[in-house]
């Protein structure tokens, strides 16, 4: 019983680390080593070329963060949904309406 609980906790910890480690931001990375950021460069991505790429929301863009010690680290950008265009996010005359709705 104890081994199962320990294995479950270990698996939970491993999953948590797998999710959060890629989420380390340049600022967090710099603050852990007490190093200041000199510059940040955005690296765009090629336009989608296939139908599959065109219908999904994604990014392959990255940023290069240059620290004052001369090291450069590349961080992948991610896309986070805030809401869908049909989500009701605004109130007009007491009624919730979808984002982007014309309200005249």
Helices and strands as residue ranges (DSSP letters): H 2-21, H 26-33, E 37-43, H 51-55, E 62-67, E 72-76, E 88-92, E 95-98
